[in-house]
Amino acid sequence: MLQRLRFFALSLLFLFPAVILQAQPTTATRNLMPVPAELKWGKGRFVVKQHWRVLLPSAPADSAVTAAVQRFNFWLIERTGRPSLAFAQSEPTQPTELSIRYGRSGKVMLGEDESYTLRVTPIGVVLEAPTSLGILRGLATLQQLLTVEKKSFYFPEADIHDRPRFAWRGLLIDAARHFMPVPVLKRNLDAMAAVKLNVLHWHLTDDQAFRVESRVFPRLHQAGSTTPGFYTRVQIKEVLDYAAARGIRVIPEFDVPSHATSWLVAYPRLASIDTVYTPYQSFRTSNIALDPTRETTYTFIDSLFAEMTQLFPDPYFHIGGDENDGRQWRRNPRIAQYMRAQGMLTPKGLPDKHQLQTQFNRRVLTIVQKYNKKMIGWDEILGPGLPTDAVIQSWRGKKGLYDAAKEGHPALLSNGYYLDLNFSAASHYLTDPLPVDAPLTEAQKKLILGGEATMWSEFADANIIDSRIWPRAAAVAERLWSAGTVTDVPDMYRRLAAVSAQLETLGLQHRQAPEQILQQLAGSPDVTALRTLAEVLEPVKEYKRHFQGFTYTPQTPLNRLVDAAPAESEKARQFGVQVDSLLALVKANQGKLPRTATARRVFNGLRSQLQIWQLNEVRVQPLLQTSPSLREYAPLSTHLAQVASIGLARLAQLEKGQQPPAGWMAPLQKQLDAAKAPAGQTELVVVDPIKRLLSQ
């Protein structure tokens, strides 16, 4: 048993490369993310020394476990520079550091057992699981436990019993609007595995492109795209194998009947309106749809899906079904007459596109089932008569999720997890598919499979997509894995910083790519002044970027300051936390700044940061004036300096115990309001904390 314990610790470290964390004060969660279901800490530690021996069971032999242990060991050597690589496939003749045992090889499928038990003791590590999938999840946890203290590397003593709350924990990557090469997908799969996400939703077709090689209809990938790039059959298998080795399923999406302009460019006979289409040059919703009244449309879909379902082994197959407003169907006299003849009418007697799309969905469902697949669609496909076999993915709100479950459909939540909208990690984290007040019966709750974070790529190409997904997707991963009672937002952010650093060791470029854009813009490796501005900017929220004086097409380079700005500014968030801390201290001291070491530390930190922002104006403005691509951000730099000056003035008053003079606040509030105006599709995000500082 002692040998197995020691053996177990080593192989877990080897699976997922993680950052080596500096020793920190012990907390209930340490740097684990997602938080395990059951967790107890001991007082001891298992120190990593010069040798690292792993004991794997001789049977059952699972190649995914062996490969995961190898990855983990190589990472451990790289991070510590210490262990020698040693494997033991049977009972070793000498003690082992990490011992792994599992009951059977797990299947990469919905509902497979992913639970595991991880015990770290001063004499070794043991990882046990019912299936090999549980071993993969446990290795991810062990990697996050690695700690460095001075020159010592160790795993803290722990007893972990873990299992996921939801079986479906996904990430959608849109490869249609911007093509994502295979290496981009692979490094994101590594990141998904590190935080225990288990479904890659691969959005492969849209108005702008059809990204899969089709031998049946080759013009789809040859003629329908606005930008180059498609996946060959060999590349698809490469991604599928890579994902499966990490316990991740891959669900393809082929969007119909709308979001299909690329299909019509290649094969105009599918169109609802008789016209010739050219590759779609916009990111706006096209409202173009396939003709659902022609039998040849279904013959085409049948032939295409016969080919595509063979490429993707997972039982689930996504057919989209979203954002079809029916305008083309109503404008075509033949299709409108078809709806009238079929009795597809609204209460006002007008042709009802919802009924026509429901008929279309039922036909497509029959095709999908013909090839032994289960159909998934966005919540627009939900309608009367849709068989309950169809899975509903709700992007428009909780109502669609609950309506689907009430009608007997398995359902997924994506509303609240749209990473491309640039909302905070906290907003995603506090979105729960099944809150305690969910209006569902116990049977209906069981139909909620989980959820998916979604990364649509209108404003994310292969270069910057990592920075738009990570680290915020880890907050979604925890919401879908951990108990619903795990809701401590400050602790989530503390651990998210550790995860962000860990992801760099996996090859993620979420930090590197924005820095490279800054260097390109500055024309110099020294980007201190430009970074000081960029790190307190965020892209405008939702889809406002479409409407702020800059037209985007699939060919538009994403290399402006807005593309280097973080989706969520950690610098601004931390500043806001410190402002709130200072205000709480002042309030507790009857409106005066306390004369304590804590208050002085917070006060000095805020003043130092504000001085940096104030002085940055004279440093960065000459650079901003050198090119039109930077000049549009000059007003934001000026606003930052003004806002910082206002903050410094208020701090000076607080330090002296003074109240603002009469009439001082009103003009400053106007200045602060003006500073919130966006420029270059970004907004300054330190204004609200300054407003709170003035309100004291």
C-alpha positions as CSV (number, residue, x, y, z in Angstrom):
1,M,0.0,0.0,0.0
2,L,2.8,2.4,0.9
3,Q,4.5,1.7,-2.5
4,R,1.2,2.4,-4.3
5,L,0.7,5.6,-2.5
6,R,4.1,7.0,-3.4
7,F,3.6,5.8,-7.0
8,F,0.2,7.5,-7.3
9,A,1.5,11.0,-6.5
10,L,4.0,11.0,-9.3
11,S,1.8,10.0,-12.2
12,L,-0.9,12.6,-11.4
13,L,1.6,15.4,-11.7
14,F,2.6,14.1,-15.1
15,L,-0.7,14.3,-16.8
16,F,-1.5,18.0,-17.0
17,P,1.2,20.6,-17.1
18,A,0.4,23.1,-14.4
19,V,2.1,26.2,-13.1
20,I,4.2,25.7,-10.0
21,L,2.6,27.8,-7.3
22,Q,4.4,29.7,-4.7
23,A,3.5,28.6,-1.2
24,Q,0.4,30.4,0.1
25,P,-1.6,30.6,3.3
26,T,-3.7,27.5,3.6
27,T,-7.3,28.0,2.5
28,A,-10.2,25.6,2.1
29,T,-9.7,25.5,-1.7
30,R,-6.0,26.2,-2.1
31,N,-5.5,26.6,-5.9
32,L,-7.9,23.9,-7.0
33,M,-10.3,24.7,-9.8
34,P,-12.9,23.2,-10.1
35,V,-13.4,22.8,-6.4
36,P,-13.7,19.0,-5.6
37,A,-16.9,17.5,-4.2
38,E,-15.2,16.4,-0.9
39,L,-11.9,17.8,0.3
40,K,-9.9,17.4,3.5
41,W,-6.4,18.8,4.1
42,G,-3.7,17.2,6.3
43,K,-0.7,18.9,7.9
44,G,1.9,16.9,6.1
45,R,3.3,17.0,2.6
46,F,4.8,14.7,0.0
47,V,8.1,16.1,-1.1
48,V,9.2,15.5,-4.7
49,K,12.7,14.2,-4.8
50,Q,15.1,13.0,-7.4
51,H,13.2,10.0,-8.5
52,W,9.6,9.6,-9.5
53,R,8.2,6.1,-10.0
54,V,4.7,5.4,-11.2
55,L,2.8,2.2,-10.7
56,L,0.2,1.4,-13.3
57,P,-2.0,-1.7,-13.2
58,S,-1.0,-4.4,-15.6
59,A,-4.7,-4.9,-16.4
60,P,-6.9,-3.3,-17.5
61,A,-4.4,-1.5,-19.8
62,D,-5.7,1.9,-21.1
63,S,-3.5,3.7,-23.6
64,A,-5.0,7.1,-22.6
65,V,-3.9,6.6,-19.0
66,T,-0.4,5.6,-20.0
67,A,-0.1,8.6,-22.3
68,A,-1.5,10.9,-19.7
69,V,1.0,9.7,-17.2
70,Q,3.8,10.2,-19.7
71,R,2.7,13.8,-20.3
72,F,2.4,14.4,-16.6
73,N,5.9,13.1,-15.9
74,F,7.5,15.1,-18.7
75,W,5.8,18.2,-17.3
76,L,7.0,17.4,-13.8
77,I,10.6,17.1,-14.9
78,E,10.3,20.4,-16.8
79,R,8.7,22.2,-13.8
80,T,10.9,20.9,-11.1
81,G,14.0,19.8,-12.9
82,R,14.2,16.9,-10.4
83,P,12.5,13.6,-11.0
84,S,14.0,10.9,-13.2
85,L,11.4,9.1,-15.3
86,A,10.6,5.6,-14.2
87,F,7.6,3.4,-14.9
88,A,6.4,0.3,-13.2
89,Q,3.7,-1.8,-14.9
90,S,3.4,-4.3,-12.1
91,E,4.3,-4.5,-8.4
92,P,7.7,-2.7,-8.2
93,T,10.7,-4.1,-6.3
94,Q,11.2,-0.6,-4.8
95,P,8.9,2.0,-3.4
96,T,6.8,4.1,-5.8
97,E,5.7,7.7,-5.5
98,L,2.5,7.4,-7.4
99,S,0.1,4.5,-7.6
100,I,-2.8,4.4,-10.0
101,R,-5.7,1.9,-9.9
102,Y,-9.0,1.9,-11.9
103,G,-11.7,-0.6,-12.5
104,R,-12.1,-0.5,-16.3
105,S,-11.4,1.6,-19.4
106,G,-13.8,4.4,-19.6
107,K,-15.8,5.3,-22.7
108,V,-15.7,8.9,-23.9
109,M,-19.4,9.2,-23.9
110,L,-22.2,11.1,-22.1
111,G,-22.8,9.8,-18.6
112,E,-19.6,7.9,-18.2
113,D,-18.3,7.7,-14.6
114,E,-15.6,10.5,-14.1
115,S,-15.3,10.2,-10.3
116,Y,-12.0,9.6,-8.6
117,T,-10.3,9.5,-5.2
118,L,-7.0,11.1,-4.6
119,R,-5.0,10.7,-1.5
120,V,-1.7,12.5,-0.9
121,T,0.3,11.4,2.2
122,P,3.8,12.0,3.4
123,I,4.9,8.7,1.9
124,G,3.2,8.9,-1.5
125,V,0.2,9.4,-3.6
126,V,-2.7,7.1,-4.6
127,L,-5.2,7.8,-7.3
128,E,-8.1,5.4,-7.7
129,A,-11.2,5.6,-10.0
130,P,-13.9,3.3,-11.3
131,T,-12.9,4.2,-14.8
132,S,-9.8,5.5,-16.7
133,L,-11.7,8.8,-17.2
134,G,-11.7,9.3,-13.5
135,I,-7.9,8.9,-13.6
136,L,-7.6,11.6,-16.1
137,R,-9.7,14.0,-14.0
138,G,-7.7,13.1,-10.9
139,L,-4.4,13.8,-12.6
140,A,-5.7,17.2,-13.5
141,T,-6.3,17.8,-9.8
142,L,-2.9,16.5,-8.8
143,Q,-1.2,18.8,-11.2
144,Q,-2.9,21.8,-9.5
145,L,-1.6,20.6,-6.1
146,L,2.1,20.9,-7.0
147,T,3.6,23.6,-4.8
148,V,7.0,25.3,-4.6
149,E,8.4,26.6,-1.3
150,K,11.9,28.1,-1.7
151,K,13.7,25.3,-3.5
152,S,11.4,22.5,-2.3
153,F,8.6,21.0,-4.5
154,Y,5.8,19.1,-2.8
155,F,2.2,18.0,-2.8
156,P,0.2,19.0,0.3
157,E,-1.4,16.2,2.2
158,A,-5.0,15.8,1.1
159,D,-7.9,13.4,0.9
160,I,-10.1,14.2,-2.2
161,H,-13.3,12.4,-3.3
162,D,-14.5,14.1,-6.4
163,R,-17.2,13.8,-9.1
164,P,-18.9,16.2,-11.5
165,R,-22.3,17.8,-10.8
166,F,-23.2,17.8,-14.5
167,A,-22.3,15.2,-17.1
168,W,-22.1,17.7,-20.1
169,R,-19.5,20.5,-19.6
170,G,-18.7,22.0,-22.9
171,L,-16.9,24.7,-24.8
172,L,-18.0,25.8,-28.3
173,I,-15.3,27.0,-30.6
174,D,-16.5,28.7,-33.8
175,A,-14.1,27.8,-36.6
176,A,-16.5,29.1,-39.3
177,R,-16.2,32.8,-39.1
178,H,-12.4,32.6,-38.4
179,F,-10.6,29.4,-39.2
180,M,-8.9,27.8,-36.2
181,P,-5.9,25.6,-37.2
182,V,-5.4,22.2,-35.6
183,P,-2.7,23.4,-33.2
184,V,-5.1,26.1,-31.8
185,L,-7.7,23.4,-31.2
186,K,-5.2,21.1,-29.6
187,R,-3.9,23.6,-27.0
188,N,-7.5,24.5,-26.1
189,L,-8.3,20.9,-25.7
190,D,-5.3,20.7,-23.2
191,A,-6.8,23.6,-21.3
192,M,-10.2,22.1,-21.3
193,A,-8.8,18.9,-19.8
194,A,-7.0,20.9,-17.2
195,V,-10.2,22.3,-15.8
196,K,-12.3,19.2,-16.5
197,L,-14.4,20.4,-19.4
198,N,-15.4,17.3,-21.4
199,V,-17.2,18.4,-24.6
200,L,-15.8,20.4,-27.6
201,H,-18.7,21.8,-29.6
202,W,-17.1,22.3,-33.0
203,H,-19.0,25.0,-34.9
204,L,-17.9,24.1,-38.4
205,T,-20.3,25.9,-40.8
206,D,-21.9,29.3,-41.0
207,D,-22.8,32.0,-43.5
208,Q,-19.1,32.8,-43.9
209,A,-17.6,29.4,-44.5
210,F,-18.0,25.6,-44.6
211,R,-14.9,24.3,-42.9
212,V,-15.1,20.5,-43.5
213,E,-13.8,18.7,-46.6
214,S,-16.7,17.1,-48.4
215,R,-16.1,14.5,-51.0
216,V,-19.8,14.3,-51.8
217,F,-20.3,18.0,-52.3
218,P,-16.8,19.4,-52.7
219,R,-17.9,22.9,-53.7
220,L,-19.0,23.4,-50.1
221,H,-15.5,23.8,-48.8
222,Q,-14.0,25.0,-52.1
223,A,-16.4,27.8,-53.0
224,G,-18.5,28.8,-50.0
225,S,-15.9,30.4,-47.8
226,T,-14.8,34.1,-47.5
227,T,-11.5,33.1,-46.1
228,P,-9.2,30.1,-46.7
229,G,-9.1,27.1,-44.4
230,F,-10.9,23.8,-44.0
231,Y,-10.3,20.5,-42.2
232,T,-9.4,17.5,-44.1
233,R,-10.6,14.0,-43.0
234,V,-7.1,13.3,-41.6
235,Q,-7.1,16.5,-39.6
236,I,-10.6,15.8,-38.2
237,K,-9.4,12.4,-37.0
238,E,-6.3,14.0,-35.5
239,V,-8.5,16.4,-33.4
240,L,-10.9,13.6,-32.4
241,D,-8.1,11.3,-31.3
242,Y,-6.4,14.1,-29.4
243,A,-9.6,15.0,-27.6
244,A,-10.5,11.4,-26.8
245,A,-7.0,10.9,-25.2
246,R,-8.0,13.7,-22.8
247,G,-11.5,12.3,-22.1
248,I,-13.2,14.9,-24.3
249,R,-16.1,14.3,-26.7
250,V,-16.3,16.2,-29.9
251,I,-19.8,17.4,-31.2
252,P,-19.9,18.8,-34.7
253,E,-22.4,21.5,-35.7
254,F,-23.7,21.9,-39.2
255,D,-26.2,24.8,-39.0
256,V,-29.5,24.6,-40.9
257,P,-31.7,26.1,-42.2
258,S,-30.3,29.5,-41.6
259,H,-26.6,30.5,-41.1
260,A,-26.1,28.6,-44.4
261,T,-25.1,31.2,-47.0
262,S,-21.9,29.3,-47.7
263,W,-24.0,26.3,-48.7
264,L,-26.0,28.5,-51.2
265,V,-22.9,30.0,-52.7
266,A,-21.8,26.5,-53.6
267,Y,-25.2,25.0,-54.5
268,P,-27.8,27.7,-55.3
269,R,-30.5,25.1,-55.9
270,L,-30.9,25.0,-52.1
271,A,-31.9,28.6,-51.8
272,S,-35.3,29.9,-50.8
273,I,-34.9,32.9,-53.2
274,D,-33.7,32.3,-56.7
275,T,-30.5,34.2,-56.9
276,V,-26.8,33.8,-57.1
277,Y,-25.0,34.2,-53.8
278,T,-21.4,35.3,-53.3
279,P,-19.3,34.5,-50.2
280,Y,-20.9,36.4,-47.2
281,Q,-18.7,39.4,-46.2
282,S,-20.5,40.4,-43.0
283,F,-20.9,39.2,-39.5
284,R,-24.5,40.4,-39.2
285,T,-27.2,37.8,-39.2
286,S,-28.0,37.1,-42.9
287,N,-31.6,35.9,-42.6
288,I,-30.9,33.7,-45.5
289,A,-32.3,30.2,-45.3
290,L,-32.5,26.9,-47.2
291,D,-35.8,26.1,-49.0
292,P,-37.7,23.7,-46.7
293,T,-40.4,23.0,-49.2
294,R,-38.3,21.2,-51.9
295,E,-37.7,17.5,-51.5
296,T,-34.3,18.0,-53.1
297,T,-33.2,20.0,-50.1
298,Y,-33.7,17.0,-47.8
299,T,-32.0,14.7,-50.4
300,F,-29.0,17.0,-50.2
301,I,-29.0,17.1,-46.4
302,D,-29.4,13.4,-46.3
303,S,-26.4,12.8,-48.6
304,L,-24.3,15.4,-46.7
305,F,-25.1,14.1,-43.2
306,A,-24.5,10.5,-44.4
307,E,-20.9,11.6,-45.1
308,M,-20.5,13.9,-42.0
309,T,-21.9,11.5,-39.4
310,Q,-19.3,9.0,-40.5
311,L,-16.5,11.4,-39.6
312,F,-17.7,12.1,-36.0
313,P,-18.3,9.0,-33.8
314,D,-20.1,10.7,-30.9
315,P,-23.8,9.8,-30.8
316,Y,-24.8,13.5,-30.7
317,F,-25.0,15.7,-33.8
318,H,-25.8,19.4,-33.8
319,I,-28.0,20.9,-36.5
320,G,-28.1,24.5,-35.3
321,G,-31.6,25.8,-36.2
322,D,-31.1,29.3,-34.8
323,E,-31.8,32.8,-36.0
324,N,-34.1,32.2,-38.9
325,D,-36.6,35.0,-39.0
326,G,-38.5,33.5,-42.0
327,R,-38.4,36.6,-44.1
328,Q,-37.2,34.7,-47.2
329,W,-39.9,32.1,-46.8
330,R,-42.6,34.8,-46.5
331,R,-41.3,36.7,-49.5
332,N,-41.2,33.7,-51.8
333,P,-44.8,33.3,-53.2
334,R,-44.4,29.6,-53.7
335,I,-43.2,29.0,-50.1
336,A,-45.8,31.3,-48.7
337,Q,-48.5,29.4,-50.6
338,Y,-47.1,26.1,-49.3
339,M,-47.5,27.3,-45.8
340,R,-51.1,28.4,-46.5
341,A,-51.9,25.0,-48.1
342,Q,-50.5,23.2,-45.1
343,G,-52.4,25.3,-42.7
344,M,-49.3,26.8,-41.3
345,L,-50.9,30.1,-40.3
346,T,-50.6,32.5,-37.4
347,P,-53.8,33.5,-35.4
348,K,-54.0,36.4,-37.8
349,G,-54.0,34.1,-40.8
350,L,-50.5,34.9,-42.0
351,P,-47.9,32.3,-43.0
352,D,-46.2,31.0,-39.9
353,K,-42.5,30.4,-40.3
354,H,-42.3,28.7,-36.8
355,Q,-44.6,25.9,-38.0
356,L,-42.6,25.5,-41.2
357,Q,-39.3,25.3,-39.3
358,T,-40.8,22.7,-36.9
359,Q,-41.7,20.6,-39.9
360,F,-38.2,21.1,-41.3
361,N,-36.7,20.1,-37.9
362,R,-38.8,16.9,-37.8
363,R,-37.5,16.0,-41.3
364,V,-33.9,16.7,-40.3
365,L,-34.4,14.7,-37.1
366,T,-35.5,11.7,-39.1
367,I,-32.3,12.0,-41.2
368,V,-30.1,12.3,-38.2
369,Q,-31.7,9.3,-36.6
370,K,-31.3,7.4,-39.8
371,Y,-27.5,7.6,-39.1
372,N,-27.9,6.6,-35.5
373,K,-27.4,10.0,-34.1
374,K,-29.2,12.1,-31.5
375,M,-30.0,15.6,-32.7
376,I,-29.1,18.8,-30.8
377,G,-30.4,22.2,-31.8
378,W,-30.5,25.7,-30.4
379,D,-33.7,26.6,-28.5
380,E,-35.5,28.0,-31.6
381,I,-36.1,24.4,-32.7
382,L,-38.3,23.7,-29.7
383,G,-41.9,23.6,-31.0
384,P,-45.1,21.5,-30.9
385,G,-44.6,18.0,-32.2
386,L,-40.8,17.9,-31.9
387,P,-39.9,14.5,-30.7
388,T,-38.4,14.5,-27.2
389,D,-35.3,12.7,-28.5
390,A,-34.1,16.1,-29.7
391,V,-31.7,17.9,-27.2
392,I,-32.4,21.6,-26.8
393,Q,-29.5,24.0,-26.2
394,S,-30.7,27.3,-24.8
395,W,-28.9,30.5,-25.8
396,R,-31.7,32.9,-25.3
397,G,-32.4,32.4,-21.6
398,K,-33.4,30.1,-18.8
399,K,-36.9,30.0,-20.0
400,G,-35.9,28.0,-23.1
401,L,-34.0,25.6,-20.9
402,Y,-36.9,25.1,-18.5
403,D,-39.5,24.9,-21.3
404,A,-37.5,22.2,-23.0
405,A,-37.2,20.1,-19.8
406,K,-40.9,20.6,-19.1
407,E,-41.7,19.2,-22.5
408,G,-39.5,16.2,-21.9
409,H,-36.4,17.2,-23.8
410,P,-32.8,16.9,-22.5
411,A,-31.4,20.4,-22.3
412,L,-28.2,22.4,-22.1
413,L,-27.6,26.0,-21.0
414,S,-25.4,28.4,-22.9
415,N,-27.2,31.6,-22.0
416,G,-24.9,33.4,-19.5
417,Y,-21.8,31.6,-20.7
418,Y,-21.2,33.6,-23.9
419,L,-17.5,34.4,-23.6
420,D,-17.5,36.5,-26.7
421,L,-19.7,39.1,-25.1
422,N,-16.8,40.2,-22.8
423,F,-18.7,39.9,-19.6
424,S,-16.9,39.2,-16.3
425,A,-15.9,35.8,-15.0
426,A,-18.1,36.5,-12.0
427,S,-21.2,36.9,-14.2
428,H,-20.5,33.5,-15.8
429,Y,-19.7,31.9,-12.4
430,L,-23.0,33.0,-10.9
431,T,-25.1,31.6,-13.8
432,D,-26.3,28.2,-12.6
433,P,-28.3,25.8,-14.9
434,L,-30.2,24.5,-11.8
435,P,-30.4,27.1,-9.1
436,V,-32.3,26.2,-6.0
437,D,-35.4,28.0,-7.2
438,A,-35.5,26.3,-10.7
439,P,-39.2,25.7,-11.5
440,L,-38.8,22.1,-12.3
441,T,-39.8,18.8,-10.8
442,E,-37.1,16.3,-9.8
443,A,-37.7,14.3,-12.9
444,Q,-37.4,17.4,-15.1
445,K,-34.2,18.5,-13.3
446,K,-32.6,15.2,-14.4
447,L,-33.1,16.3,-18.0
448,I,-30.7,19.3,-17.5
449,L,-27.5,17.7,-18.9
450,G,-25.2,20.7,-18.1
451,G,-24.0,23.6,-20.2
452,E,-21.5,25.0,-22.6
453,A,-19.4,28.1,-22.7
454,T,-19.5,29.6,-26.2
455,M,-16.8,31.4,-28.1
456,W,-18.2,32.9,-31.3
457,S,-15.4,34.2,-33.5
458,E,-16.5,37.4,-35.1
459,F,-13.9,39.2,-33.1
460,A,-11.5,36.4,-32.4
461,D,-9.1,34.9,-34.9
462,A,-6.6,32.1,-34.4
463,N,-4.1,34.5,-32.9
464,I,-6.2,36.0,-30.1
465,I,-8.9,33.4,-29.4
466,D,-7.1,32.0,-26.4
467,S,-7.2,35.4,-24.7
468,R,-11.0,35.6,-25.3
469,I,-11.6,32.1,-23.9
470,W,-9.2,31.9,-21.0
471,P,-9.1,32.1,-18.1
472,R,-12.8,33.0,-17.9
473,A,-13.9,29.6,-19.3
474,A,-12.4,28.0,-16.1
475,A,-15.1,29.8,-14.1
476,V,-17.8,28.1,-16.3
477,A,-16.0,24.8,-15.8
478,E,-16.2,25.1,-12.1
479,R,-19.9,26.0,-12.2
480,L,-20.6,22.9,-14.2
481,W,-18.4,20.5,-12.2
482,S,-18.5,21.8,-8.6
483,A,-21.5,21.8,-6.2
484,G,-24.0,24.6,-6.6
485,T,-23.0,25.9,-3.1
486,V,-19.5,26.8,-4.3
487,T,-20.2,30.5,-5.0
488,D,-17.4,32.5,-3.3
489,V,-16.6,35.1,-6.0
490,P,-13.4,36.6,-4.4
491,D,-12.0,33.1,-3.9
492,M,-12.9,32.2,-7.5
493,Y,-10.9,35.1,-8.7
494,R,-7.9,34.2,-6.5
495,R,-7.8,30.7,-7.9
496,L,-8.5,31.9,-11.5
497,A,-5.2,33.8,-11.4
498,A,-3.4,30.5,-10.5
499,V,-5.3,28.7,-13.3
500,S,-4.3,31.4,-15.8
501,A,-0.7,30.9,-14.9
502,Q,-1.1,27.2,-15.1
503,L,-2.5,27.4,-18.6
504,E,0.6,29.1,-19.9
505,T,2.5,25.9,-19.2
506,L,0.1,24.0,-21.5
507,G,1.1,26.2,-24.4
508,L,-1.9,28.6,-24.2
509,Q,-1.3,32.1,-25.7
510,H,-3.9,34.0,-23.7
511,R,-1.2,36.2,-22.3
512,Q,1.4,36.1,-25.0
513,A,-0.7,37.1,-28.0
514,P,-2.0,40.4,-26.6
515,E,1.6,41.3,-25.6
516,Q,2.7,40.6,-29.2
517,I,0.0,42.9,-30.5
518,L,1.2,45.7,-28.2
519,Q,4.8,45.2,-29.5
520,Q,3.6,45.4,-33.1
521,L,1.6,48.6,-32.3
522,A,4.5,50.2,-30.4
523,G,7.1,49.1,-32.8
524,S,9.3,48.2,-29.9
525,P,9.7,45.5,-27.2
526,D,9.2,48.2,-24.6
527,V,5.4,48.5,-24.3
528,T,5.2,49.6,-20.7
529,A,3.2,52.8,-21.4
530,L,0.9,51.2,-24.0
531,R,0.3,48.3,-21.7
532,T,-0.6,50.6,-18.8
533,L,-3.4,52.0,-20.9
534,A,-4.5,48.7,-22.6
535,E,-4.8,46.8,-19.3
536,V,-7.5,49.1,-18.0
537,L,-9.5,48.9,-21.3
538,E,-12.1,46.3,-22.2
539,P,-13.8,45.7,-25.6
540,V,-17.4,47.0,-25.5
541,K,-19.9,44.5,-24.3
542,E,-22.3,42.3,-26.2
543,Y,-22.3,43.1,-29.9
544,K,-21.9,46.8,-29.7
545,R,-18.6,46.5,-31.6
546,H,-20.6,46.2,-34.8
547,F,-22.2,49.6,-34.4
548,Q,-19.3,51.9,-33.4
549,G,-18.0,53.3,-36.6
550,F,-15.8,50.4,-37.8
551,T,-17.0,47.8,-40.3
552,Y,-15.7,44.3,-39.8
553,T,-15.5,41.6,-42.4
554,P,-13.9,38.1,-42.2
555,Q,-10.8,39.6,-43.8
556,T,-10.4,42.4,-41.2
557,P,-7.1,42.0,-39.3
558,L,-7.7,41.8,-35.5
559,N,-4.5,43.7,-34.5
560,R,-5.7,46.9,-33.0
561,L,-5.6,48.0,-29.3
562,V,-9.1,46.6,-28.8
563,D,-7.8,43.2,-29.7
564,A,-5.0,43.4,-27.1
565,A,-7.3,44.7,-24.4
566,P,-8.4,42.0,-22.0
567,A,-12.0,40.7,-22.1
568,E,-12.0,41.4,-18.4
569,S,-9.5,43.8,-16.9
570,E,-7.8,42.2,-13.9
571,K,-6.0,45.4,-13.1
572,A,-9.3,47.4,-12.9
573,R,-11.0,44.6,-11.0
574,Q,-8.2,44.5,-8.4
575,F,-8.3,48.3,-8.2
576,G,-12.0,48.2,-7.5
577,V,-11.5,45.6,-4.8
578,Q,-9.0,47.9,-3.1
579,V,-11.3,50.9,-3.3
580,D,-14.1,48.9,-1.7
581,S,-11.7,47.8,1.0
582,L,-10.6,51.3,1.8
583,L,-14.2,52.6,1.8
584,A,-15.2,49.8,4.3
585,L,-12.4,50.8,6.6
586,V,-13.4,54.5,6.4
587,K,-17.0,53.7,7.1
588,A,-16.1,51.5,10.1
589,N,-14.1,54.4,11.4
590,Q,-17.0,56.9,11.3
591,G,-16.0,58.4,8.0
592,K,-12.3,58.9,8.7
593,L,-9.2,57.1,7.4
594,P,-8.1,54.7,10.2
595,R,-4.5,55.1,11.5
596,T,-3.8,51.4,11.1
597,A,-1.2,49.5,9.1
598,T,-3.9,47.8,7.0
599,A,-5.5,51.1,6.1
600,R,-2.2,52.7,5.2
601,R,-1.2,49.7,3.0
602,V,-4.5,49.9,1.0
603,F,-4.3,53.7,0.8
604,N,-0.7,53.7,-0.4
605,G,-1.5,51.0,-3.0
606,L,-4.3,53.0,-4.4
607,R,-2.3,56.2,-4.5
608,S,0.6,54.5,-6.2
609,Q,-1.6,53.0,-8.9
610,L,-3.4,56.3,-9.5
611,Q,0.0,58.1,-9.9
612,I,1.1,55.6,-12.5
613,W,-2.1,56.2,-14.5
614,Q,-1.8,60.0,-14.1
615,L,1.8,60.1,-15.3
616,N,1.2,57.6,-18.1
617,E,-0.5,60.3,-20.2
618,V,2.7,62.1,-21.1
619,R,4.5,58.8,-21.8
620,V,2.0,57.2,-24.1
621,Q,0.5,60.2,-26.0
622,P,3.5,60.6,-28.3
623,L,3.2,56.9,-29.3
624,L,-0.6,57.2,-29.8
625,Q,-0.1,60.0,-32.2
626,T,2.2,58.0,-34.5
627,S,-0.5,56.1,-36.3
628,P,-4.2,56.3,-37.0
629,S,-4.7,52.8,-35.5
630,L,-3.5,54.2,-32.2
631,R,-4.7,57.8,-32.4
632,E,-8.3,56.8,-31.9
633,Y,-7.4,55.7,-28.3
634,A,-5.8,59.0,-27.4
635,P,-9.0,60.3,-25.7
636,L,-9.1,57.3,-23.4
637,S,-5.5,58.0,-22.2
638,T,-6.5,61.5,-21.5
639,H,-9.6,60.4,-19.6
640,L,-7.5,57.9,-17.6
641,A,-5.1,60.7,-16.5
642,Q,-8.1,62.9,-15.5
643,V,-9.8,60.1,-13.7
644,A,-6.6,59.3,-11.8
645,S,-6.2,63.0,-10.8
646,I,-9.7,63.0,-9.4
647,G,-9.0,59.9,-7.4
648,L,-5.8,61.3,-6.1
649,A,-7.5,64.5,-5.0
650,R,-10.1,62.5,-3.1
651,L,-7.4,60.4,-1.4
652,A,-5.7,63.6,-0.3
653,Q,-9.0,64.7,1.3
654,L,-9.5,61.3,3.0
655,E,-5.9,61.4,4.4
656,K,-6.5,64.8,5.9
657,G,-10.0,63.8,7.2
658,Q,-11.6,66.5,5.0
659,Q,-15.0,66.4,3.3
660,P,-15.3,67.6,-0.3
661,P,-16.0,71.3,-0.5
662,A,-19.4,72.4,-1.7
663,G,-19.9,72.3,-5.5
664,W,-16.8,70.1,-5.9
665,M,-18.5,66.9,-6.9
666,A,-20.9,68.0,-9.6
667,P,-18.4,68.9,-12.4
668,L,-16.3,65.9,-11.5
669,Q,-19.2,63.6,-12.0
670,K,-19.6,65.1,-15.5
671,Q,-16.0,64.4,-16.2
672,L,-16.4,60.8,-15.0
673,D,-19.4,60.3,-17.1
674,A,-17.5,61.6,-20.2
675,A,-14.7,59.2,-19.4
676,K,-17.0,56.3,-19.9
677,A,-17.6,57.1,-23.5
678,P,-16.1,54.3,-25.7
679,A,-13.4,54.9,-28.3
680,G,-11.9,52.4,-30.7
681,Q,-14.6,49.9,-29.6
682,T,-13.1,49.9,-26.1
683,E,-14.2,51.5,-22.8
684,L,-12.2,52.7,-19.8
685,V,-13.2,50.4,-16.9
686,V,-11.8,52.2,-13.8
687,V,-14.4,54.9,-13.8
688,D,-16.9,53.2,-11.6
689,P,-14.4,52.5,-8.8
690,I,-13.4,56.2,-8.8
691,K,-17.1,57.1,-8.6
692,R,-17.5,54.9,-5.6
693,L,-14.4,56.6,-4.0
694,L,-16.0,60.0,-4.5
695,S,-19.3,58.8,-3.0
696,Q,-17.7,58.3,0.5
